[in-house]
Amino acid sequence: MSKNLNTPVSEVQSQLDVAERPLTLAAPTTQFLKFRDKVYTSRTLIIPPSNRTLLVAKAQVEVAPADAEALAYLKASAEFEPLKE
């Protein structure tokens, strides 16, 4: 690719400025459902039968609304209650 020697310096600088700008990430649109752990402030939950894990931190666990397996597990357990936000 050949260089264009007739390109004004200001145009080259603006092209560099665009290339050097930091990328900004959009905020995630997925809202998580939160449950309060009534027994422990931190622990690892193992969800049968898939043996997936969920982490409880600060007495809370978050799951995606589409995660039917985790939601069923948390709703069926007396140790968790949904948090209203």
C-alpha positions as CSV (number, residue, x, y, z in Angstrom):
1,M,0.0,0.0,0.0
2,S,1.5,3.3,-1.0
3,K,1.4,6.4,1.1
4,N,-0.4,9.5,0.0
5,L,2.0,12.4,0.5
6,N,-0.7,14.9,-0.1
7,T,-2.8,14.0,3.0
8,P,-2.9,17.0,5.4
9,V,-1.3,16.4,8.8
10,S,-4.6,17.3,10.6
11,E,-6.4,14.4,8.8
12,V,-3.7,11.9,9.6
13,Q,-3.8,13.1,13.3
14,S,-7.5,12.6,13.5
15,Q,-7.2,9.1,12.1
16,L,-4.6,8.3,14.8
17,D,-6.8,9.8,17.5
18,V,-9.7,7.5,16.5
19,A,-7.3,4.5,16.6
20,E,-6.0,5.4,20.0
21,R,-9.3,6.0,21.8
22,P,-10.1,3.5,24.5
23,L,-12.9,1.1,23.8
24,T,-15.9,1.6,25.9
25,L,-18.1,-1.4,26.6
26,A,-21.8,-1.0,26.9
27,A,-23.4,-2.0,30.2
28,P,-24.7,-5.6,30.1
29,T,-28.4,-5.7,29.5
30,T,-28.9,-9.0,31.2
31,Q,-30.6,-8.6,34.6
32,F,-29.8,-11.2,37.2
33,L,-32.2,-12.5,39.7
34,K,-30.8,-12.4,43.3
35,F,-31.5,-14.7,46.1
36,R,-30.6,-14.3,49.8
37,D,-28.9,-17.3,51.5
38,K,-30.6,-17.5,54.9
39,V,-27.9,-19.9,56.3
40,Y,-24.5,-19.0,55.0
41,T,-22.7,-15.8,53.9
42,S,-20.5,-17.6,51.5
43,R,-20.5,-21.1,50.0
44,T,-20.4,-23.0,46.8
45,L,-23.7,-24.7,45.7
46,I,-23.6,-27.8,43.5
47,I,-26.7,-28.1,41.5
48,P,-27.8,-31.7,40.8
49,P,-27.9,-33.5,38.3
50,S,-25.6,-31.4,36.2
51,N,-23.1,-30.7,39.1
52,R,-22.8,-27.1,38.0
53,T,-21.8,-24.7,40.7
54,L,-23.2,-21.4,42.0
55,L,-21.3,-19.1,44.3
56,V,-22.8,-17.5,47.3
57,A,-21.1,-14.3,48.4
58,K,-22.2,-11.8,51.0
59,A,-25.2,-14.1,51.6
60,Q,-26.4,-13.6,48.0
61,V,-26.4,-15.6,44.8
62,E,-27.3,-14.3,41.3
63,V,-28.7,-16.3,38.4
64,A,-29.8,-15.4,34.9
65,P,-33.6,-15.5,34.4
66,A,-33.1,-18.1,31.6
67,D,-31.2,-20.5,33.9
68,A,-34.2,-22.8,34.7
69,E,-32.2,-25.4,36.5
70,A,-30.6,-22.9,39.0
71,L,-34.0,-21.2,39.5
72,A,-35.7,-24.4,40.2
73,Y,-33.0,-25.4,42.7
74,L,-33.1,-22.1,44.6
75,K,-36.9,-21.8,44.6
76,A,-37.3,-25.4,45.9
77,S,-34.8,-24.8,48.8
78,A,-36.0,-23.4,52.1
79,E,-32.5,-21.9,52.6
80,F,-33.0,-19.3,49.9
81,E,-35.4,-16.4,49.4
82,P,-35.8,-14.1,46.4
83,L,-34.6,-10.6,46.9
84,K,-36.8,-7.7,45.8
85,E,-35.0,-4.9,44.2
